[in-house]
């Protein structure tokens, strides 16, 4: 821009109007969750960055700096014109867990099994003998078979529980079986004793 005074003198002023927000390449989806290391590479070499973890200012952020610890992050990228772009993401490397009742993972049981009380919101995928079936936390499993239940959170962390439910006779059935066995054994003993008595029985002698 050039300005002229009444004497014919001029002065030139040069400046740049920049309303474009600075950009960067984030290795994790913006406003997303990941269980991997995150970096932000500046597209504008003149930009500067600041980053926050769990709402607390960490300090200046350099282009390509690795963010590795679990937490909620915000990186503010500002250019020389004062335009700013904000990137937010969460790093979560903690495995989701739940309480397995009735058996230990990798074990066998003759009773029922329940999975409940997850430590975080997680998607449940369940398999019985290799085939998927619908399962919700708190459901009781009683049918015989090999089971595998997988918990997966939004960050991609996953935990697997595997166990087997084997055929087992309940307490009432056990008592009935024992009584039947005892009855059969008692009957055999009675028959045996009767045969022994018959074998040793002699006819009385006639008296002349």
ChimeraX attribute file (.defattr): number of C-alpha atoms within 10 A of each C-alpha:
attribute: neighborCount
match mode: 1-to-1
recipient: residues
	/A:1	7
	/A:2	8
	/A:3	10
	/A:4	10
	/A:5	8
	/A:6	6
	/A:7	6
	/A:8	7
	/A:9	8
	/A:10	10
	/A:11	9
	/A:12	8
	/A:13	7
	/A:14	6
	/A:15	6
	/A:16	6
	/A:17	6
	/A:18	11
	/A:19	11
	/A:20	12
	/A:21	16
	/A:22	23
	/A:23	19
	/A:24	18
	/A:25	15
	/A:26	16
	/A:27	14
	/A:28	20
	/A:29	14
	/A:30	14
	/A:31	13
	/A:32	13
	/A:33	19
	/A:34	20
	/A:35	20
	/A:36	18
	/A:37	14
	/A:38	19
	/A:39	18
	/A:40	22
	/A:41	15
	/A:42	19
	/A:43	12
	/A:44	16
	/A:45	10
	/A:46	11
	/A:47	21
	/A:48	18
	/A:49	19
	/A:50	16
	/A:51	21
	/A:52	18
	/A:53	19
	/A:54	12
	/A:55	11
	/A:56	11
	/A:57	13
	/A:58	13
	/A:59	11
	/A:60	14
	/A:61	18
	/A:62	17
	/A:63	19
	/A:64	15
	/A:65	12
	/A:66	12
	/A:67	17
	/A:68	14
	/A:69	16
	/A:70	17
	/A:71	16
	/A:72	17
	/A:73	21
	/A:74	20
	/A:75	20
	/A:76	17
	/A:77	27
	/A:78	20
	/A:79	20
	/A:80	12
	/A:81	15
	/A:82	13
	/A:83	14
	/A:84	18
	/A:85	15
	/A:86	18
	/A:87	20
	/A:88	19
	/A:89	20
	/A:90	24
	/A:91	21
	/A:92	20
	/A:93	18
	/A:94	14
	/A:95	17
	/A:96	20
	/A:97	22
	/A:98	17
	/A:99	14
	/A:100	16
	/A:101	14
	/A:102	18
	/A:103	19
	/A:104	15
	/A:105	16
	/A:106	12
	/A:107	12
	/A:108	16
	/A:109	17
	/A:110	17
	/A:111	17
	/A:112	15
	/A:113	20
	/A:114	17
	/A:115	21
	/A:116	15
	/A:117	11
	/A:118	15
	/A:119	11
	/A:120	15
	/A:121	12
	/A:122	21
	/A:123	13
	/A:124	17
	/A:125	16
	/A:126	19
	/A:127	17
	/A:128	17
	/A:129	11
	/A:130	11
	/A:131	9
	/A:132	13
	/A:133	10
	/A:134	9
	/A:135	15
	/A:136	13
	/A:137	13
	/A:138	15
	/A:139	12
	/A:140	15
	/A:141	16
	/A:142	15
	/A:143	15
	/A:144	17
	/A:145	16
	/A:146	15
	/A:147	20
	/A:148	19
	/A:149	19
	/A:150	17
	/A:151	22
	/A:152	19
	/A:153	22
	/A:154	15
	/A:155	18
	/A:156	17
	/A:157	16
	/A:158	18
	/A:159	15
	/A:160	16
	/A:161	18
	/A:162	18
	/A:163	19
	/A:164	22
	/A:165	21
	/A:166	15
	/A:167	13
	/A:168	12
	/A:169	11
	/A:170	10
	/A:171	9
	/A:172	9
	/A:173	11
	/A:174	12
	/A:175	12
	/A:176	11
	/A:177	13
	/A:178	12
	/A:179	12
	/A:180	12
	/A:181	12
	/A:182	12
	/A:183	12
	/A:184	12
	/A:185	11
	/A:186	12
	/A:187	12
	/A:188	11
	/A:189	12
	/A:190	12
	/A:191	10
	/A:192	12
	/A:193	12
	/A:194	10
	/A:195	12
	/A:196	11
	/A:197	10
	/A:198	10
	/A:199	9
	/A:200	7
	/A:201	9
	/A:202	8
	/A:203	5
	/A:204	6
	/A:205	6
	/A:206	5
	/A:207	4
	/A:208	3
